[in-house]
């Protein structure tokens, strides 16, 4: 009727599951009480007839323990009462994170066949309740293939059990291999069942692209209670009912490796599901009124970057009323939200909710050309409409109630190219807001491409890959062959590590809609204009350093996929090998290295994928920097302490720079007909900073020669994209921009991951989730890492330039997006400011997701971040 299976021996302070069986016809509830004092939580699975107690931390003291096990019928009458006796030990040979416990007397077998076909020497019976520690296991049809920790009889360590005759417990939790046995979940929750060992991930990408701290292994058979889910890019985005140590409460699971269940019904992955993405942290409310008029229990904060599944939505009183596929703790799943703070989408395509006012177009216009913006409205509901550019500049709206249309005429159009956003609002006769909508507008300077879409043409047979890695390191599910001549519509694009990364309009199985093409095998065009991504040759930087191979890889004659090279053009390098090197350069996702000694059959110069090696000099890692600044000496000259003729300087005030030598440049500026440079290396008895005459040197950026003489300055600040941030990528422009500056000053992540992820966690620890958008928190963050910081909303543009002249990049706030945006200014020239924009290129309407070293004009910046005297900026001083 009610029995205890085991275990009877456990280790102190280790997860443990106490497991037994019960007759669901006679037993309604089960209780387990330690020493008749401490009640334990019992979970019943009526389908399998199993009860269990899961203790994540186990027993905290060694010795003998006893538990009272009682069963009660439907009238709550006790019908069974027994005592369980346990031994809690400090150590023992029964300790293992995975245990097997026998539900029935069953044989351990040499082969996965009927025991009647085996000899006695090929099988060994184990009794009901017997517990065996395991090293490994896998499901093979209706058997479990296991490796025991200790040999059993004549069978040894390796053998088979009937799956239905045993239970596996891992870290104190039962593993389930038959959907008919899955345990029930509390009302309002769902069950996540792992059908193949996989990873929970912080982003819906292939695990090969993510760091170890961005994934968590989930074992085949494990189950989790979840509060909700969303269908995102072939993944289930799930909310666990509790935070998982070292990972968090939210994660993405590849949909083919798991199943979701609710009330014994399977939840099917929906490729056309509606999702809600929070663009700016806001409140989810019980009623469609301002949150100030609601009690705390009638509202809950939803953080920027979160993605929720949507069951249904409608519009009401200027709000969206949304029913989520998730229960928010203490609130429920249905509420109201302002539409400006969220984005609804279906299959990655934005959804514009039906509102009493609409925008008909255009979405892209030509700079300095007459422009008409127009839409429709319902005059029964709407009596007034306003249109504001960046919530700053009001535009004149003309209503036509008869035609039910509204219109804005701009005789001169928009004066600056770039991304613009407009807020469209409608009110009723009572001056109550009935609709609010953000219009995204790209102002283009190219008359040939206005209004045209992006098209990708395959020019060579190639591969579509989940990551910008050499194809030999990817399995067959991580790449797919694409024939030359095919064309694809592109929604977003970027360039990384010699590859074009694209978000396609239609998915390519099995990769999906997001992936990477080798850049020289494809052509991306907008209208009749072909977009260029060519990179010129890159010079070596002379060093005396070591190269450590951290992943078995290849050294190649060209920085391309080895798939396209002949066998004599590449050779393997093994994990753990080290090589002295004399020079290096960063180009097309590879380090080009000059080895101190030749590799037999290959030579001493070659290309290695940058993530497969580490370059070390004097114990310090040399970072991969595809945009590095270099200075090549075209004529023997001197580096001087002062910008005057070298004949007037003492020997200690100058250092000879030999013909042909290449130096890495940290930053440069123009001063008194000289170039003031800060090198990446120290010159003997001189230092790293001085003045050089410009006629004797050649400057290059990422291999492209450029002229530093115009009135300009550019700092060698690394570029980080917020789009690859695993958490809240929508709202981490702030910490990403700060991370670029701190990295430029020499700061590195303490944990080996992305620096911006570490900074985001600091904000969460200091002031809670979402606090990274608060400027006082960001100031505290910068100071906590040992840097001086000041923030002001009344900066002048002259102050920004002074910071740059003093080789200090500036973190600036701008109305580049409706939620506000933060980016890093790294220089300026005659036309505008040179920026690292973590969200991408505003001049393409952020269709180009790479924002490294862009030039934003002075006029455009003044519109979105000015005017002068009202600039929001963080000044950071090392």
ABEGO torsion letter per residue (X at the ends): XBBBAOBABBBBGBBBBBBBBBBAAABABBBBBBGGABBBBBBBBAAAGBBBBBBAAEBABBEBBBBBBBBBBAAGBBABBBBBBBBBBABEAABBABBBBBABBBBBBABBBBAAABBAAABBBBBBGBBBBBABBBBBEABBBBBBABBBEAAEABBBBBAAABBBBBGGBBBBABAAABBBBBBGBBBBBBABBBBBBABBBBAAABBAAABBBBBBGBBBBBAEBBBBGGBBBBBBABBBBGAEABBBBBAAABBBBBGGBBBBBBAABBBBBBABBBBBBABBBBAAABBAAABBBBBBGBBBBBABBBBBGGBBBBBBABBBBGAEABBBBBAAABBBBBGGBBBBBBBABBBAOBABBBBGBBBBBBBBBBAAABABBBBBBGGABBBBBBBBAAAGBBBBBBAAEBABBEBBBBBBBBBBAAGBBABBBBBBBBBBABAAABGBBBBBBBABBBBBBABBBBAAABBAAABBBBBBGBBBBBABBBBBGGBBBBBBABBBOAAEABBBBBAAABBBBBEABBBBABBBBBBBBBBBBBBBBABBBBBBABBBBAAABBAAABBBBBBGBBBBBABBBBBGGBBBBBBABBBBGAEABBBBBAAABBBBBGGBBBBBBAABBBBBBABBBBBBABBBBAAABBAAABBBBBBGBBBBBABBBBBGGBBBBBBABBBBGAEABBBBBAAABBBBBGGBBBBAABBBBBBBBBBBBAAABABGAAAAAAAAAAAAAAAAAGBBBAAGBBAAAAAAAAAAAAAEBGAAABAAAAAAAAAAAGBBBBBBAABBAAAAAAAAAAGBBBBBBBBABAAEBBBBBAEBBAAEBBBBBAAEBAAAGGABABABGBBBBAAAAAAAAOBBGABBBBBBBX
